[in-house]
Amino acid sequence: MSDALLLDSQLCFALYAASRAVTAAYAPHLKALGLTYPQYLVLLVLWEGEGVRVSELGDRLHLDSATLTPLLKRMEAQGIVDRRRSQQDERVVELFLTPHGKRLKRKAEDIPASVFANSGLSVTQAKQLRIHLQALTRRLREA
């Protein structure tokens, strides 16, 4: 058999396994906050700045509206975010944090450092890995 078809030779599988491991490392921290990993990603964007259009959020998270809409509806039902029609263009939906969503930021502040501590990576290695992965994502999305 050619090495090209061995599971352990596949970049896609290494990325898949790493992604699952990283998500699993976040799980206990997020469970304590009552969040799923996709909800946490939404909050990371909103903690950078509110009033984000749903379409912008989808672009940032690489999620389509069929995935994003039910996610945001659940977050709204949990009292984490408010979805509002833009005053400038009623076709546009913008996202805002509720007081509960804002409080979650304080509770989540230590999560990245805790997960990073278990990674075994140096700060430089983590930065380089992130840069390479972002470049790979960009190139594959453009192809």
C-alpha positions as CSV (number, residue, x, y, z in Angstrom):
1,M,0.0,0.0,0.0
2,S,1.2,3.5,-0.8
3,D,2.1,5.7,2.1
4,A,-0.2,8.3,0.6
5,L,-3.2,6.3,1.7
6,L,-2.1,5.5,5.3
7,L,-4.2,7.1,7.9
8,D,-1.1,8.4,9.8
9,S,0.2,10.0,6.6
10,Q,-2.9,12.2,6.3
11,L,-2.6,15.9,7.2
12,C,-6.4,16.0,7.3
13,F,-6.5,13.3,10.0
14,A,-3.8,15.0,12.1
15,L,-5.8,18.2,11.9
16,Y,-9.1,16.5,12.7
17,A,-7.6,14.6,15.7
18,A,-5.9,17.8,17.0
19,S,-9.1,19.8,16.6
20,R,-11.1,17.2,18.6
21,A,-8.4,17.1,21.3
22,V,-8.4,20.9,21.6
23,T,-12.2,21.1,21.7
24,A,-12.2,18.3,24.4
25,A,-9.7,20.3,26.4
26,Y,-12.1,23.3,26.5
27,A,-15.1,21.2,27.3
28,P,-14.9,21.0,31.1
29,H,-14.2,24.7,31.4
30,L,-17.1,25.6,29.2
31,K,-19.5,23.1,30.8
32,A,-18.9,24.9,34.1
33,L,-20.2,28.1,32.3
34,G,-23.1,26.3,30.6
35,L,-21.6,26.9,27.2
36,T,-20.8,24.7,24.2
37,Y,-17.6,25.3,22.2
38,P,-19.4,27.0,19.3
39,Q,-21.2,29.3,21.7
40,Y,-17.8,30.2,23.2
41,L,-16.5,31.1,19.8
42,V,-19.5,33.4,19.2
43,L,-18.8,35.0,22.6
44,L,-15.1,35.5,21.7
45,V,-16.2,37.6,18.7
46,L,-18.8,39.6,20.6
47,W,-16.4,40.2,23.5
48,E,-14.2,42.0,20.9
49,G,-17.1,44.3,20.1
50,E,-20.8,44.2,20.0
51,G,-23.2,45.1,17.2
52,V,-21.7,42.4,15.0
53,R,-23.8,41.5,12.0
54,V,-24.8,37.9,11.8
55,S,-23.3,37.7,8.3
56,E,-19.9,39.1,9.7
57,L,-20.1,36.5,12.5
58,G,-20.6,33.7,10.0
59,D,-17.5,35.0,8.0
60,R,-15.4,35.2,11.1
61,L,-16.3,31.7,12.4
62,H,-16.5,30.1,8.9
63,L,-20.1,29.0,9.6
64,D,-23.1,29.2,7.3
65,S,-26.5,30.6,8.3
66,A,-28.0,27.2,8.6
67,T,-25.6,26.4,11.4
68,L,-25.4,29.9,12.9
69,T,-29.2,30.6,13.2
70,P,-30.1,27.8,15.5
71,L,-26.9,28.4,17.6
72,L,-27.9,32.1,18.1
73,K,-31.5,31.2,18.8
74,R,-30.3,28.9,21.6
75,M,-28.0,31.6,23.0
76,E,-30.8,34.1,22.9
77,A,-33.1,31.7,24.7
78,Q,-30.3,31.2,27.4
79,G,-30.2,35.0,27.9
80,I,-26.6,35.3,26.6
81,V,-27.2,37.4,23.4
82,D,-29.9,39.7,21.9
83,R,-30.5,39.6,18.2
84,R,-31.8,43.0,16.9
85,R,-32.7,44.3,13.5
86,S,-30.4,47.1,12.3
87,Q,-32.0,50.6,12.5
88,Q,-30.3,51.4,9.2
89,D,-31.3,48.3,7.3
90,E,-34.0,46.0,8.7
91,R,-32.7,43.1,6.6
92,V,-29.6,43.1,8.8
93,V,-29.5,41.3,12.2
94,E,-27.0,42.5,14.7
95,L,-25.8,40.8,17.9
96,F,-25.5,42.3,21.3
97,L,-24.4,40.8,24.7
98,T,-26.9,40.7,27.5
99,P,-25.7,41.4,31.0
100,H,-25.3,37.6,31.5
101,G,-23.2,37.4,28.3
102,K,-21.0,40.2,29.6
103,R,-20.5,38.5,33.0
104,L,-19.5,35.3,31.2
105,K,-16.4,37.1,29.9
106,R,-15.0,37.6,33.4
107,K,-15.7,33.9,34.2
108,A,-14.0,32.7,31.0
109,E,-10.8,34.8,31.2
110,D,-8.6,32.0,32.6
111,I,-9.8,29.4,30.1
112,P,-7.2,30.0,27.3
113,A,-4.2,30.0,29.7
114,S,-5.4,26.8,31.4
115,V,-5.9,25.0,28.1
116,F,-2.6,26.4,26.7
117,A,-0.7,25.2,29.9
118,N,-1.7,21.6,29.0
119,S,-0.6,21.9,25.3
120,G,3.1,21.5,26.0
121,L,3.8,24.2,23.4
122,S,5.9,27.2,24.0
123,V,4.4,30.6,23.3
124,T,6.5,30.8,20.1
125,Q,5.5,27.4,18.9
126,A,1.8,28.2,19.5
127,K,2.1,31.4,17.6
128,Q,3.8,29.8,14.7
129,L,1.3,26.9,14.6
130,R,-1.6,29.4,14.6
131,I,0.0,31.4,11.8
132,H,0.5,28.2,9.7
133,L,-3.0,27.0,10.3
134,Q,-4.5,30.4,9.4
135,A,-2.5,30.4,6.2
136,L,-3.5,26.9,5.4
137,T,-7.2,27.7,6.0
138,R,-6.9,30.8,3.8
139,R,-5.3,29.0,1.0
140,L,-7.7,26.1,1.0
141,R,-10.7,28.4,1.1
142,E,-9.4,30.4,-1.8
143,A,-8.6,27.3,-3.9
